Amino acid sequence: MFLILQFQNRVFMSEFIKTITIYGASSSKIDPEYITAAKQLGGLMARKGITCINGAGQNGIMGAVSEEMLAYGGRVIGIIPQFMIEEGWLNHSLTEVIVTPDMHSRKQLMAEKSDGCIALPGGVGTMEELLEMMTWKQLGLYKNPIIILNTNGYYNFLLQMLEKSASENFIHHRHQAMWTVAESPEEALELAVQKEEWDANPRSFAAI
């Protein structure tokens, strides 16, 4: 069972999509350039009236997006497992917090609540979340936009690896259409809110 905590009462509507899940680093020691881009994205989302779904952390990129969203009157829903709250990692300023029993249910709920997702630079946790969403989309379990915000070329090597996987038939070449790469926060949001058509039966080419 999920525990929902309401901190504030804000309601927003978007002419595009209502919610975007943001994946990103929780590290507080990263280059300020990444924080700046995260804040820009948060401000843009807030001004568009789009709700942010994230992991409820208070540091790094995750905290920067939330901080900027809230500064512009935006709505942020954080989803976090109980053990992380016990570690003191919860951002108490969020609009709403949903507490889950474990990491698996956290990730599932973050996907279920999103109309699209944007992966900002991050470590193994962020990359695992991004690749899992790609896997779900490959299997038809997630059909919404997946955007990679490639600030400062951070994801260049991962993108090269994915291209190599397709060129060597580890994944179908059509799977490269599952995600879109953005070079700026403005482009990332523009891509995320565009209507996207994904194959009605992706399992037909899930296996090569």
Secondary structure, 3 states (H helix, E strand, C coil): CCEEEECCCCCCCCCCCCEEEEECCCCCCCCHHHHHHHHHHHHHHHHHCCEEEECCECCHHHHHHHHHHHHCCCCEEEEEEHHHHHCCCECCCCCEEEEECCHHHHHHHHHHCCCCEEECCCCHHHHHHHHHHHHHHHCCCCCCCEEEECHHHCCHHHHHHHHHHHHCCCCCHHHHHCEEEECCHHHHHHHHHCCCCCCCCHHHHCCC
